[in-house]
Amino acid sequence: MLTGVTKDEPGKRQYKMGDHILVKLPVGQIIEVTIRAVIPSADGTKQQVDWGYDQTALIEEWQVVKE
């Protein structure tokens, strides 16, 4: 199950560990990931995600693709 809201509503996203979302990686690839940690910071919330076998990334909210 994919969670989150559209890119038009950036302040309303509420993620938690275990959520599955679609993200766009810097190389342009769109993948489904699992959130492993939600990290608040001064410039917005970041998520530690993983996918596949031993693949991880730290993503920002703007990388979440519209579901």
ZICOR-V223066 format. One record per backbone hydrogen bond with DSSP energy under -1.0 kcal/mol. NH is the residue of the N-H (numbers start at 1). CO is the residue of the C=O. Records with the same first field share a line. If there is no record, write none. Layout:
NH: CO + CO
//
This chain:
3: 20
9: 6
12: 9
18: 35
19: 16
21: 33
23: 31
24: 63
25: 29
28: 25
31: 23
33: 21
34: 50
35: 19
36: 48
37: 48
39: 46
44: 41
46: 39
47: 59
48: 37
49: 57
50: 34
51: 55
55: 51
57: 49
59: 47
63: 60
64: 61
65: 22
//
